[in-house]
Amino acid sequence: MNLADLNKIAVAMTAAGKGILAADESTGTIKKRFDAINTENTEDNRRDYREMMFRTTEAMKNYVSGVILYDETIWQKAKDGTPLVKLIEQAGSIPGIKVDEGTKPLPNCPGELITVGLDKLADRLPKYYEAGARFAKWRAVIDIGAGIPSHTAIMTNAHALARYAALCQQAQIVPIVEPEVLMDGAHDIDRCYEVTQWVLKETFQQLYFQRVELEGIVLKPNMAVPGKKSAKKASVEEVAEKTVRLLKDCVPGAVPGIAFLSGGQSDEEATAHLDAMNKIGNLPWNLTFSYGRALQAAPQKAWSGKAANVAAAQAAFTHRAKMNSLAALGKWAADLEKKAA
Ligand code: 5MM
């Protein structure tokens, strides 16, 4: 392992004013997104949709440091035969790959999940490196509900995340470590804080036990937010203040950058929260975005599966990427959204 090179990539992935486009929806997840825009979930449509984003030069060059791809996409070619990975590289962005194989029920833990995909990972990673991937992603999912999460679920998922991270670094690939505490429940922000703290403490302990070099990872956490069904809402300032406090408590300064998931927040909420955290300032790591839904919802709607809508979809993508880039610098303001509308 060459740690200096891993660190260079991790730093570039979270460079000031840039963030990551999470375009690694599995075929099942993209189907849900396409259903919402009345678009058939075919291989060609998935290619056309992603090609549309990767060819959005302004967004890709200025605001997108890297793109997380799904296995199908990393081997796909654009309509003119150019590999999609090349389009990303030509735009000065870094290709990455989701390497987990989804979740399965965790034995003896009703309602809880374990992320799978470790078995052949050591053999798969060099092939992805050869295809151009310089970073990877593995997502653990922790749900909050009555009697959950259990320590078993947190510990086994943290263990798998660390196993994955160690294998990636050995293959000279930067691991994005993504332990996601879902915001689906009715819990309040303090319960989210408490569970995320538990998950992050356990994750960093496992990373340490498995000798993962923190200078060569990127952390992709959730923010401290109330569950979607919670009656107790939290202000942007409260989310920012609690998330920063939580991360300072759990994430060593050796980690070069933290790139949040959006987790079902609205586009503007995800931007406002990131901006408010960066306005607090004086942070030991760069704080940016690694959004899927919060970057893609607007361009998806604008595109709606029609070639005639590509320019409008690219404009919508550029706008969201720019707003999040400003938020990553703490320079966003709500009236910038209104002006654009
Ligand atoms: C893009 O969505 C990824 C999940 O895909 P699958 O569920 O199909 O495996 C997801 O891991 C994503 O990278 C992160 O959750 C960030 O996306 P959001 O939408 O939460 O910002």
Residues whose N, C-alpha, C, O or C-beta is under 5 A from the ligand:
A	BS01	5MM	A22 A23 D24 E25 S26 T29 R139 L261 S262 G263 G264 S290 Y291 G292 R293 A294
